[in-house]
Amino acid sequence: MIFAARKRFWFAAFLGVAILFYTIRQADLAKIVQSLEEISMMWAMAMILASVSSYLCIAAVLHSLLRNTGQRIPFFSTLKISLISCTLNYLMAIGGLSGVAAKVYLLSREKIPPSKTLSISMVHGFLTNTVAVLLVYLGFFFLYSEYPLKGRGMELGILILIIAFLLTWITIQTIVHEAFRKKLWKIAMAAAGFLSKKLRWAGWFNRDRAEVFFQNFNESMNLLLRNVRQLWAPALFALLDWMLMFACLKFAFLAVHYPLDNSTLLVGFSVGIFAGLFSITPASIGLMEGSMAGFFYLMGLDYDQALLATLLYRLVYFFLPIMVSVFFYRQFFKSSRME
C-alpha cells in the first residue's frame, strides 16, 4: 500500500516536471536568461522578506488560536508546525485536508488533545482559506469586467466560482452552526458505516470511539467560537498573510522590470490559488506555473517576462520554504525516535 502511494507520488511528480518543461519550452530561453541576469536584487530581497513575513503570519494565526483555547506552546514550535503542515499541504494538496491532518498530528505531539487540535486546525484553515476564496472571487471579477470571456473560458470560470462558493458555504456552516455540524456528522457516520460493511472492514470503523471524538470536538469548537472577538487577531494575521503573499508576486514582477497593475496581477494570483487547491502534482509543479503564465499571456502580457516572474515567485514562496521545512521535519522525527 505504501509502495503504491509512493508510485503515485513519483508519477505525479514526473507529470508535473513534464508540464513545467513544456511550459518553459514555449518561452524564448535566450530572452529569459538575459532577463535573469538583469534581475533587481533589491526587489529580489523584498520577495524573500515578504515570503518570510507571510509564513510568520501563518504561524501567528495558529499561535493566537491556541492561546484563545488556553493552549500555550512556544511561538517557534508553532512556526515549525505551521511550516511543516503548509509544505505537506503543498506536496499533497487535497483541498487543504493534508495540511489539517498534519496540524492535528503535530499539535497532538505537543500534548494537546486531538479533538481540540482538529477544531483549532479547522478554524485556522477557515480563516486562511476564506481570504483565499475571497481573492479568487475578486480576481475573477476583474477578469470578467476587463477581459470579456466567451465559450469554454466563461464556463470554466463559472465552474471555479461555483466550487469555491460551495466549499466556503459548507465550511462556514460547519464551523458556525452546531446543528449543521451534527447533521454533517451523521451523514459522515452513515457513509463510514456503509463503506465498512461493503468493504468488510469491521475493525476499521468504531462508532462509539467516533462519537466520543465528535462530542469532544463539538465542545471545543463551541468554546472557541463563544467569544468571537478573540478571532479578530488571528483573522487580521490571516489577511496580512495573503497580502504578503500577493506582495511577493508583485515584487517578482518588479524584480524582472515588468511592473503590473494590481487588478491584472490579482487575476493571475487567483488562478494560482485555485490551481494549488486541488493540484494533481506535488506542490502544483507545472500546473501553477503554466496556468498563471498562460492567463497572463491571454490577458496580453509578455509570456517570457510573465513566466520568469512566476518562476521566481514559485521558487521564493513555495520551494525555498519546502527545503527549510525538510530540516524541521527531520529534526521533529529525530526527536520522535528518541522518545
Secondary structure, DSSP 8 states (H G I E B T S, - for coil): -HHHHHHHHHHHHHHHHHHHHHHHHTS-HHHHHHHHHT--HHHHHHHHHHHHHHHHHHHHHHHHHHHHTT----HHHHHHHHHHHHHHHHHT-STTHHHHHHHHHHHHTTT--HHHHHHHHHHHHHHHHHHHHHHHHHHHHHHHHHS---THHHHHHHHHHHHHHHHHHHHHHHHH-HHHHHHHHHHHHHHHHHHHHHTT-GGG--HHHHHHHHHHHHHHHHHHHSSGGGGHHHHHHHHHHHHHHHHHHHHHHHHTT----HHHHHHHHHHHHHHHHT-SSGGGTTHHHHHHHHHHHHTT--HHHHHHHHHHHHIIIIIHHHHHHHHHHHHHHHHHHH-
